[in-house]
Amino acid sequence: MKERIMEKFEDFKNALVRLEEGIKVEPQIDIIMDGVIQRFEFVFELSWKLMREYLKFVGLEVNNPRGVIKYAFQNGVIEDADKWLKMLYDRNMTSHLYDQKIAHGIYESIKNEYIDLFKKLQSKFEDIISSEL
């Protein structure tokens, strides 16, 4: 199980680097913004699945993103469950409809909020790996 957490963490870190590359480019054309949103979707999926693996490691079996966020908060993996739930909502919005105004709002949230949440999660898992695994 430890190896699985390590694999998920490496995938998450690599995807986060790609997302950070994307947000450094100003979205002068819609395709840049669309690419950042797609990278965000990928990083979000990896992040909740990484948390799910850790929760399994500590004895909690949770298999949906909302539940994982709730228990990750309760177990000190993340600090702000409300922001993570907002991120989940935005992630779901990107998958189910496309509206340019909504996409722009989500893009701004990625740049101004979500990237920091992902970085905090990365830092938390670096601590977990060095101390618990």
C-alpha positions in Angstrom: 0.0 0.0 0.0 2.9 2.4 0.7 4.2 1.9 -2.8 0.8 2.8 -4.2 0.8 6.0 -2.2 4.2 6.8 -3.5 3.2 6.1 -7.1 0.1 8.3 -6.8 2.2 11.1 -5.2 4.7 11.0 -8.0 1.9 11.2 -10.6 0.3 14.0 -8.7 3.6 16.0 -8.4 4.3 15.6 -12.2 0.8 16.7 -13.1 1.0 19.7 -10.8 4.2 20.8 -12.5 2.4 20.8 -15.8 -0.5 22.7 -14.4 1.8 25.3 -13.0 3.4 25.6 -16.4 0.0 26.3 -17.9 -1.0 29.0 -15.5 2.2 30.9 -16.2 1.0 31.5 -19.8 -1.6 34.3 -20.0 -4.7 33.0 -21.7 -4.6 35.3 -24.7 -6.5 32.7 -26.6 -9.2 30.3 -25.4 -7.2 27.2 -26.2 -4.6 28.1 -23.4 -7.4 28.5 -20.9 -9.0 25.2 -22.0 -5.6 23.5 -21.7 -5.2 24.8 -18.1 -8.7 23.6 -17.2 -8.0 20.2 -18.6 -4.7 20.0 -16.6 -6.6 21.1 -13.5 -9.1 18.3 -14.0 -6.3 15.8 -14.2 -4.5 17.2 -11.1 -7.8 17.2 -9.2 -8.5 13.6 -10.0 -5.0 12.6 -8.9 -5.2 14.6 -5.7 -8.4 13.0 -4.4 -7.2 9.6 -5.4 -3.9 10.2 -3.6 -5.9 11.2 -0.5 -8.1 8.1 -0.9 -5.0 5.9 -0.9 -3.7 7.5 2.3 -7.0 7.2 4.0 -7.0 3.5 3.1 -3.6 3.2 4.6 -4.9 4.7 7.9 -7.9 2.3 7.9 -10.6 4.4 6.2 -12.4 3.1 3.1 -13.9 6.0 1.2 -14.5 5.8 -2.5 -16.0 9.1 -3.7 -14.4 12.5 -3.9 -16.8 14.3 -1.5 -16.2 11.6 1.2 -12.5 11.7 0.7 -12.4 15.4 1.1 -14.5 15.2 4.3 -12.3 12.5 5.9 -9.0 14.1 4.6 -10.0 17.3 6.4 -11.0 15.4 9.6 -7.6 13.6 9.5 -5.5 16.7 9.0 -4.5 16.0 5.4 -6.1 19.2 4.1 -6.9 22.4 5.9 -9.9 23.9 4.2 -12.7 21.4 3.3 -14.9 24.2 2.0 -12.4 25.3 -0.6 -11.8 21.7 -1.6 -15.6 21.1 -2.0 -15.8 24.3 -4.1 -12.9 22.8 -6.2 -14.9 19.6 -6.6 -17.9 21.5 -7.7 -15.9 23.4 -10.3 -14.3 20.2 -11.4 -17.7 18.7 -12.0 -18.8 21.8 -13.8 -15.9 21.5 -16.3 -17.0 18.0 -17.2 -20.7 18.5 -17.7 -21.1 21.8 -19.6 -19.1 24.4 -21.3 -19.9 28.0 -20.9 -17.1 30.5 -21.6 -18.0 32.8 -18.7 -18.0 29.8 -16.2 -14.8 28.5 -17.8 -13.1 31.9 -17.2 -14.3 31.9 -13.6 -12.9 28.4 -13.0 -9.6 29.4 -14.7 -9.3 32.4 -12.3 -10.0 30.1 -9.3 -7.3 27.7 -10.5 -4.8 30.5 -10.7 -5.8 32.3 -7.5 -6.9 29.5 -5.2 -6.7 25.9 -6.3 -3.0 25.9 -7.2 -2.2 26.9 -3.6 -4.4 24.1 -2.3 -2.6 21.6 -4.5 0.8 22.9 -3.3 -0.3 22.6 0.3 -1.3 19.0 -0.4 2.0 18.3 -2.0 3.8 19.7 1.1 1.6 17.7 3.4 2.4 14.5 1.5 6.1 15.2 1.6 5.7 15.4 5.4 3.6 12.2 5.5 6.1 10.3 3.3 9.1 11.3 5.4 7.5 10.6 8.7 4.8 7.9 8.3 5.7 5.8 5.3 
